[in-house]
Amino acid sequence: MPRTHRSILINPAWVFCACALAAAGTLPGAPFMKPSPLPYHAPQFDRIKDGDYLPALEAGMKAHLAQIQKIANNPAPPTFENTLVAMERAGVLLNRTRYVFLAITAANTNPALQKVEAEVAPKLAGHSDEIYLNPRLFGRVKAVYDQRERLQPGPEGRVLIERYYRDFVYAGAQLAASDQAKLRTLNQEESKLVTEFQTRLLAATKEGALVVTDRAGLKGLSDGEIAAAATAAQERGLAGKFLLSLQNTTQQPALASLADRSVRERLFRASVDRASQGNADTRALVLRLSQLRAEKARLFGYKDFASYTLSTQMAKTPEAAEQLMTSLVPAATAKARAEAAKMQALIDAQKGGFKLAAWDWQYYAEQVRKAEFDLDEAQIKPYLELDRVMKDGVFYAANQLYGLTFKERHDLPVYHPDVRVFEVFDADKKTLALFYADYFKRDNKKGGAWMDSFVDQSGLLGTKPVVFNVCNFTKPAPGQSALISFDDVTTMFHEFGHALHGLLANVKYPLLSGTNVPRDFVELPSQFNENWALQPQVLAHYARHHKTSQPMPQALVDKIKKAQTFNQGYALTEYLAAALLDMAWHTQGPDAPAKDVAAFEASALDRFRINVAEVPPRYHTPYFSHIWSSEGYSAGYYAYLWSEVLDHDAYAWFKAHGDLTRANGDRFRRMILSRGSTEDMATMYRAFRGQDPSVEPLIEARGMQPPPAK
């Protein structure tokens, strides 16, 4: 996700001595003290130890602050080159270490790394404040900003000037000294709470996994899924039992198949109750996080944190984001209630004798889908083998659109045996980037799916991108094929859309490169890339039976396409509920903070008229990692919907201009994917599209059109 803080390397003699010793392998931190000798400066995972991170991070921070002083105290008049470009050239040691550290603590952590994370988080927060609250440095940045009309640094340089000035102001550079002191305290506390939240949620998710003692309780799951549950239990020392691990969302994949209603309820309650009890309880943390963010916003003169943070996004105000969301609530909830009525009719017809509950939804939705569309998930999975989806689907679409080719590298070290590495080549066969894929769930991996980078693209620094995707798919039992759902396929295309945003970046300055864009634009490339999962040419290329290689029958393909608008009332309602909860938490003022998480949730959902008992929010507050961790989505979960408007509008342009063609892909690459944030996002999109985006393609894709007039 977007990064806004860059780091700078310095050269005091003692640091050079320490780096020289570390580079020789005599001090902890050695793998980071010099650029990696591996291709693309890929991390040396075969050499990196847990004890290397803290020394390298601390050395990088010390070096950075000294260089900042050198820039700030430069006696020469401030110029674009000696101030902003000087900062852009910096950060070699700190960024090299920090990028890897952030990746590993999210995807492959352990108690030792969690201890380092807890220790270093407030230091990194303080380190950022030392830069952005340096009055001499801000004076130079402002001087360059004030001269921007006559400096003529080029279009990208002009954006860089404006971005630096905005970031400094947004970080508190113009606050009074007393308010800056308060801000430092708030930032330190927030960093500690965020780290503690992440640690507790990981533990809660692991502890919340459902243990089933009797195989009969897993009726409805496939043999492969049952074998995977047995393997997961055995790895936890529970031989002879079965373990259903939790994913990050409220609803769990197994709920669509489990025939035993009592097991469904147990799994559902394990999901919604996580992080709300015992040592892993996050509720006190989130109450304080919401309050201190409101306090921070007041320092800047904003009424609430959402107003503060959205001022730099496309939406600009929480009112604009709320208006988009609430405008869809009536249609979404009405469609969800109609979907619930169909399921209740099915339960009654089966003489179930109970009212549809949240833990029943996925199970009976699957039955309704089978009845209405003659579509069974068990029919689909044999045609969706993960490796083939990746190579013949995700990579193939990227080849057809952008001319990219991929070669697996077995010679580069990885941080876990499940991780795979691919070298990416451009259409002219020139080397472009590295891509790492880490698809299977582990207890020490946080939930969800994401993209980030080990190395950012930068023309100024001469670096090529090293990008990774992380997911949480169920790992098959030994000897079994990794068969995934179509939702998982969509996730793969989604995250690779983010990856393409990094892989195809062609920007000079690091601060503006790749996914360093507003969060309500960053989801455009990812959600747009989802469209190729069902594009006929792409689907035919990857959807083949894992044993026979026979293509998916056209009748089954047609059923999948026909069912795309099925259950969209539920899907949109659960998303809107979570996004509006996020906005409710972050539109609180600092003087009347919430005292009880459950009561606040219920009140907010009622206020937005989206409190549908059978459709719980996609995330409840205690495990809503997007908004309480450091992912940058605080007051920003609405961004998925905002970007979805752009996504469907962009795909409508593709369909009107020939669909899957290199010409269309090259246009999208040239005008969107390669540009980073080198231009105002609305202006950039309008140049590509030829007009402002329309919401109509989204409404059509969601199946939310009103019925035709009679």
Secondary structure, 3 states (H helix, E strand, C coil): CCCCCCCCCCCCHHHHHHHHHHHCCCCCCHHHHCCCCCHHHCCCCCCCCHHHHHHHHHHHHHHHHHHHHHHHCCCCCCCHHHHHHHHHCCCHHHHHHHHHHHHHHHHCCCHHHHHHHHHHHHHHHHHHHHHHCCHHHHHHHHHHHHCHHHHCCCHHHHHHHHHHHHHHHHCCCCCCHHHHHHHHHHHHHHHHHHHHHHHHHHHHHHHCCEEECCHHHHCCCCHHHHHHHHHHHHHCCCCCCEEECCCCCCCCHHHHCCCCHHHHHHHHHHHHHCCCCHHHCCHHHHHHHHHHHHHHHHHCCCCCHHHHHHCCCCCCCHHHHHHHHHHHHHHHHHHHHHHHHHHHHHHHHCCCCCCCCHHHHHHHHHHHHHHHHCCCHHHHHHHCEHHHHHHHHHHHHHHHHHCCEEEECCCCCCCCCCCEEEEEECCCCCEEEEEEEEEECCCCCCCCCEEEEEECCECCCCECCEEEEEEEECCCCCCCCCECCHHHHHHHHHHHHHHHHHHCCCCCCHHHCCCCCCHHHHHHHHHHHHHHHCCHHHHHHHCECCCCCCECCHHHHHHHHHHHHCCHHHHHHHHHHHHHHHHHHHCCCCCCCCCCHHHHHHHHHHHCCCCCCCCCCCCCHHHCHHHHCCCCCCCCCCHHHHHHHHHHHHHHHHHHCCCCCHHHHHHHHHHHHCCCCCCCHHHHHHHHHCCCCCCHHHHHHCCCCCCCCC
